[in-house]
């Protein structure tokens, strides 16, 4: 799509946006892959429509406030990128556009306060734990509150799990086969602390020593994808200083959104100086999802054998968008699930369609997120699994919430939790 964006927006971020718009040929292959287009049926709520809106705003032909309702409804799931035959880097475009446009926006007070609270609390587990504990007592009042305050309360679990601090060093059991660094994450330390504990047990059991540098922090994905570019840069630079890619075989993430966020550092830091760019590229090159690392380990020499299940189990696998679409990881989790004796893998209908979690989306767009969450939960229930497995804390929370609302007893687990239970003979 021809454009004059660079006439108005110079620099690396302008070049990213201009290139993405230029790559779009209006073919429409993205429409069926877009969750909001599937739900709303509006061209302006599709990737193709949003690209036109962003182009017009960037060229000065359309006021920002006219475009933002449609752009805000974008989940950033990048399902459109998988479907696009022209290779439009839509994820880079929407992220760069939000970073450019957010400082110019005027949001209602309650929206500004909610966004500030989310971006302040999520990266700080102790603060988030305190907030979640208080929120548990406020849940009965949720129906009386404005939707902006009700949405985060609806997503909180009935109880906050005890903290499970991640040790800075976990030794390998038996013969040492490798050394990795682990991104410990933010919200999942409070909502799902067993993710990291199970990850350490599975890696250690397979001869991998794990370091978790104390200096690390939030990956920056939430800030990056909501337009808080300055905060995202600050968080990225902290991690660039904390992790030494040359000291490990891989930087392992067990959260799809966080792993994708780390891999986006070269794009985020484009134009921020050659030194930062080089460090970002070195770190991004070492990032692997836990499923990819374990699958590679299996291919190189095998994994410790899993114990058979106590009865035949049907396990559904949910593709997290930032694993399947952003990182292109689909086969590895499925192969690991099928390697457990006694497990049958079930494919979820509309598996490529987002569950509606999408970082902070289910807080900022609760009505649409709720419709997508209900749709995903019903599709999971339709294959009648005993367990549904995912690889992202946001998806885990969304699935758990909507399955519970529908009265389903399907158990929701992270992939590494399933593997850990199989090793312990508890399936």
C-alpha positions in Angstrom: 0.0 0.0 0.0 1.7 3.2 -1.2 2.1 5.7 1.6 3.9 8.9 2.6 4.4 8.0 6.3 8.2 8.7 6.2 7.4 12.3 5.2 5.9 12.8 8.6 7.7 10.2 10.8 11.4 9.8 10.4 13.6 7.4 12.4 13.6 3.7 12.9 10.0 3.4 14.3 8.7 5.5 11.3 10.5 3.1 8.9 9.0 0.1 10.7 5.5 1.5 10.3 6.0 2.7 6.7 7.4 -0.7 5.6 4.5 -2.6 7.2 1.9 -0.5 5.6 3.7 -0.7 2.2 3.7 -4.5 2.4 -0.1 -4.8 2.6 -1.8 -5.6 -0.8 -5.5 -5.6 0.5 -5.9 -9.3 -0.2 -8.2 -10.0 2.8 -6.6 -13.3 3.8 -6.3 -11.8 7.3 -10.0 -11.4 7.8 -10.9 -15.0 8.8 -7.9 -15.1 11.1 -8.9 -12.0 13.1 -10.8 -12.8 16.3 -12.5 -9.3 16.4 -13.6 -9.5 12.8 -15.0 -13.0 13.5 -17.0 -11.6 16.4 -18.0 -8.1 15.1 -17.9 -8.5 11.3 -16.7 -5.0 10.8 -14.0 -4.2 8.2 -12.5 -1.6 10.5 -12.1 -4.2 13.1 -9.9 -6.4 10.9 -6.2 -6.1 10.3 -6.7 -4.8 6.7 -9.1 -2.1 8.0 -6.8 -1.2 10.9 -3.8 -0.8 8.6 -5.8 1.7 6.5 -6.8 3.6 9.7 -3.2 3.8 10.9 -2.0 4.9 7.5 -4.5 7.7 7.4 -3.7 8.9 11.0 0.1 8.8 10.4 -0.3 10.8 7.2 -2.5 13.4 8.9 -5.7 12.5 7.0 -7.7 11.2 9.9 -7.9 12.4 13.5 -6.5 9.9 16.0 -9.6 9.8 18.1 -11.7 8.5 15.2 -9.4 5.5 14.7 -8.7 4.5 18.3 -11.9 2.6 19.1 -11.1 0.1 16.3 -7.4 0.0 17.1 -8.0 -0.5 20.8 -10.1 -3.6 19.9 -7.1 -5.3 18.3 -5.8 -8.1 20.6 -2.3 -8.1 19.1 -2.6 -11.8 18.7 -0.9 -11.6 15.3 -3.0 -14.4 13.9 -3.2 -12.2 10.8 0.6 -12.5 10.4 0.3 -16.3 10.1 -2.4 -16.0 7.5 -0.8 -13.2 5.5 0.8 -14.3 2.1 2.6 -11.0 1.8 4.5 -11.1 5.0 3.0 -7.9 6.5 4.7 -7.4 9.9 1.4 -6.3 11.5 2.7 -6.9 15.0 5.5 -4.4 14.5 3.1 -1.9 13.0 0.5 -2.0 15.8 3.2 -1.9 18.6 5.1 1.0 17.0 1.8 2.9 16.3 0.6 2.5 19.9 4.0 3.7 21.2 3.7 6.8 19.0 0.1 7.5 19.6 -0.4 6.9 23.4 1.3 10.1 24.5 -1.1 12.1 22.3 -4.3 10.5 23.6 -6.8 11.8 26.1 -8.3 8.9 28.1 -11.1 9.1 30.7 -9.8 9.3 34.3 -10.9 5.8 35.4 -9.2 4.3 32.3 -6.0 6.2 33.0 -6.1 5.0 36.6 -6.8 1.4 35.7 -4.0 1.3 33.1 -1.5 2.9 35.6 -2.5 0.4 38.3 -2.0 -2.5 35.9 1.4 -1.4 34.6 2.5 -0.6 38.1 1.4 -3.8 39.9 1.9 -6.5 37.3 5.7 -6.1 37.1 6.1 -6.2 40.9 5.0 -9.6 42.3 5.0 -8.4 46.0 2.7 -5.5 45.1 0.6 -7.6 42.8 0.2 -10.3 45.5 -1.0 -7.6 48.0 -3.4 -6.2 45.4 -4.7 -9.7 44.5 -5.2 -10.6 48.2 -7.2 -7.3 48.8 -9.1 -7.9 45.5 -10.3 -11.3 46.8 -12.2 -9.6 49.5 -13.6 -7.0 47.0 -14.9 -9.7 44.6 -18.4 -9.8 46.2 -18.8 -6.1 45.4 -17.8 -6.5 41.8 -21.4 -6.3 40.4 -21.7 -2.8 42.0 -18.5 -1.4 40.4 -17.9 0.2 37.0 -16.9 -2.3 34.3 -13.3 -0.9 34.3 -12.9 -2.0 38.0 -15.1 -5.1 37.7 -13.0 -6.8 35.0 -9.8 -7.3 36.9 -11.7 -8.5 39.9 -13.5 -11.1 37.8 -10.2 -12.5 36.7 -8.7 -13.0 40.1 -8.7 -16.5 41.5 -10.7 -17.4 44.6 -7.5 -17.7 46.6 -4.0 -16.5 46.1 -1.5 -19.4 46.2 1.5 -19.4 48.6 4.7 -17.9 47.1 7.3 -20.3 45.7 10.5 -18.2 45.3 12.6 -19.3 42.4 16.2 -20.1 43.5 19.0 -18.3 41.6 20.7 -21.6 40.9 19.2 -25.1 40.4 21.8 -27.9 39.8 21.4 -30.6 37.2 20.6 -34.1 38.4 22.9 -36.8 37.1 25.1 -36.0 34.1 25.1 -32.3 33.2 23.7 -31.9 29.7 23.3 -28.1 29.5 22.9 -24.8 31.2 20.0 -22.3 30.8 18.8 -19.0 32.2 15.1 -18.8 33.2 12.9 -15.8 32.9 10.8 -16.0 36.0 8.0 -13.7 34.9 5.8 -11.4 36.9 2.1 -12.1 37.3 2.6 -15.9 37.2 4.8 -15.7 40.3 1.5 -14.7 42.1 -1.2 -16.4 40.0 0.5 -19.6 39.0 3.8 -20.0 41.0 3.9 -23.8 40.2 4.8 -23.0 36.6 8.4 -22.0 37.6 8.7 -24.8 40.2 7.6 -27.5 37.7 10.0 -26.0 35.1 12.9 -26.3 37.4 12.1 -29.9 38.3 11.7 -31.0 34.7 14.9 -29.3 33.5 16.9 -30.5 36.5 15.7 -34.1 36.1 16.9 -34.0 32.5 20.5 -32.9 33.4 20.0 -29.1 32.9 21.3 -26.6 35.4 19.2 -23.4 35.7 20.2 -19.9 36.7 17.6 -17.3 37.5 19.5 -13.9 37.7 18.3 -11.7 40.5 18.6 -8.6 38.5 16.0 -9.6 36.0 12.5 -8.0 35.9 9.4 -7.8 33.8 9.9 -8.6 30.1 8.2 -5.4 29.1 5.6 -7.0 26.8 2.6 -5.5 28.6 4.0 -2.0 28.5 5.2 -2.5 24.9 1.8 -3.7 23.6 -0.2 -1.0 25.4 1.8 1.9 24.1 3.9 2.6 27.3 7.1 2.7 25.2 9.2 4.5 27.7 8.4 1.9 30.4 9.0 -1.0 28.0 12.4 0.4 27.1 13.3 0.7 30.8 12.3 -2.9 31.5 14.1 -4.2 28.4 17.3 -2.5 29.3 17.1 -4.0 32.8 17.0 -7.5 31.4 19.7 -6.8 28.8 21.9 -6.0 31.8 20.8 -9.0 33.9 21.1 -11.8 31.3 24.4 -12.9 29.8 23.5 -14.8 26.6 27.1 -16.0 26.3 26.9 -17.8 29.6 24.0 -20.1 28.7 22.8 -22.5 26.0 19.4 -20.7 26.0 17.3 -18.2 27.8 14.2 -20.2 28.6 10.7 -18.8 29.0 7.6 -20.7 30.1 5.2 -17.9 29.2 4.4 -17.4 25.5 3.8 -13.7 25.8 7.0 -13.1 27.7 9.1 -15.2 25.3 7.7 -13.3 22.3 8.3 -10.0 24.2 12.0 -10.9 24.6 12.2 -11.7 20.9 10.8 -8.3 20.1 13.6 -6.4 21.8 15.5 -5.8 18.5 12.3 -4.1 17.1 11.6 -2.2 20.4 15.2 -0.9 20.6 15.5 -0.1 16.9 16.9 3.5 16.7 17.9 3.5 20.3 21.6 3.2 19.7 23.9 0.6 18.2 25.1 -0.9 21.6 21.5 -1.5 22.7 20.6 -3.0 19.3 23.5 -5.4 19.4 22.7 -6.5 22.9 19.0 -6.9 22.0 19.8 -9.1 19.0 22.2 -11.3 21.0 19.6 -11.9 23.8 16.7 -12.5 21.4 18.7 -15.1 19.5 19.0 -17.2 22.7 15.3 -17.1 23.7 13.5 -20.4 23.5 10.1 -21.5 24.8 10.4 -24.3 27.3 8.6 -26.7 24.9 11.2 -25.9 22.2 14.1 -26.4 24.5 12.8 -29.8 25.8 11.9 -31.0 22.3 15.5 -30.1 21.1 16.9 -31.9 24.2 14.7 -35.0 23.3 16.0 -35.0 19.7 19.7 -34.8 20.9 19.6 -37.7 23.4 16.1 -38.2 24.7 14.3 -37.1 27.8 14.0 -39.1 31.0 11.0 -41.5 30.4 7.6 -40.5 31.7 5.6 -42.8 33.9 2.4 -44.2 32.4 -0.9 -42.5 33.4 -3.0 -44.4 36.0 -5.9 -44.4 33.4 -6.2 -43.3 29.8 -6.3 -39.5 29.6 -7.6 -37.2 26.9 -5.5 -34.0 26.9 -6.5 -31.0 24.8 -3.8 -28.5 23.7 -4.6 -24.8 23.5 -2.3 -22.8 21.2 -1.3 -19.6 22.9 -1.2 -16.9 20.2 2.2 -15.6 21.1 3.5 -19.2 20.9 1.8 -20.4 17.7 1.7 -17.1 15.8 4.4 -14.9 17.2 7.0 -17.6 17.7 5.8 -20.3 15.2 5.8 -23.0 17.9 3.1 -25.6 17.4 4.6 -29.1 16.9 6.9 -29.2 20.0 4.2 -29.0 22.7 2.1 -31.6 20.9 5.0 -34.0 20.6 5.8 -33.7 24.3 2.2 -34.3 25.3 1.9 -37.4 23.0 5.2 -38.8 24.5 3.4 -39.5 27.8 2.2 -43.1 27.9 -1.6 -43.3 28.3 -2.3 -39.8 26.9 -4.3 -39.1 23.8 -4.0 -35.6 22.3 -7.3 -33.8 21.3 -7.3 -30.9 18.9 -9.5 -27.9 19.9 -11.7 -26.5 17.1 -10.8 -23.0 16.0 -7.5 -23.6 17.7 -5.8 -20.6 15.9 -8.4 -18.2 17.3 -7.4 -16.1 20.4 -8.9 -17.0 23.8 -9.3 -13.2 24.5 -6.7 -12.9 27.2 -4.0 -11.1 25.2 -2.0 -9.5 28.0 -4.1 -6.8 29.5 -6.9 -7.0 26.9 -9.3 -8.9 29.1 -9.0 -5.9 31.5 -9.3 -3.1 28.9 -11.8 -4.8 26.6 -13.7 -7.1 29.0 -16.9 -7.5 26.8 -15.0 -8.7 23.7 -12.6 -10.7 25.8 -15.5 -12.4 27.5 -17.1 -13.4 24.3 -13.9 -14.9 23.0 -13.2 -16.6 26.3 -16.6 -18.2 26.3 -16.2 -19.3 22.7 -12.8 -20.9 23.5 -14.1 -22.7 26.6 -17.0 -24.2 24.7 -14.6 -25.4 21.9 -12.4 -27.0 24.6 -15.4 -28.7 26.2 -16.6 -29.9 22.8 -13.6 -32.4 22.6 -14.4 -33.7 26.1 -10.9 -33.7 27.5 -9.8 -34.6 31.1 -7.1 -31.8 30.9 -6.5 -28.8 28.8 -2.9 -27.7 28.5 -1.5 -24.3 27.5 1.8 -22.5 27.6 0.9 -19.0 28.9 -0.3 -17.6 32.2 -2.8 -15.3 30.6 -4.4 -18.2 28.6 -4.4 -20.3 31.7 -6.3 -17.7 33.7 -8.8 -17.1 30.9 -9.4 -20.8 30.3 -9.8 -21.5 34.0 -12.2 -18.5 34.4 -14.5 -19.4 31.5 -14.5 -23.1 32.0 -15.5 -22.5 35.6 -18.3 -20.2 34.5 -19.7 -22.9 32.3 -19.5 -25.5 35.1 -16.8 -27.6 33.5 -14.6 -29.8 35.5 -11.8 -29.8 32.9 -8.5 -29.3 34.6 -6.2 -26.5 33.3 -2.5 -27.1 33.4 0.7 -25.6 31.9 2.6 -28.0 29.7 5.5 -28.3 32.2 3.0 -29.1 35.0 1.7 -32.0 32.9 5.2 -33.3 32.3 6.2 -32.8 35.9 3.1 -34.8 37.1 3.9 -37.5 34.6 7.4 -37.8 36.0 6.0 -38.1 39.5 3.4 -40.7 38.5 0.6 -38.4 39.5 -1.5 -38.5 36.3 
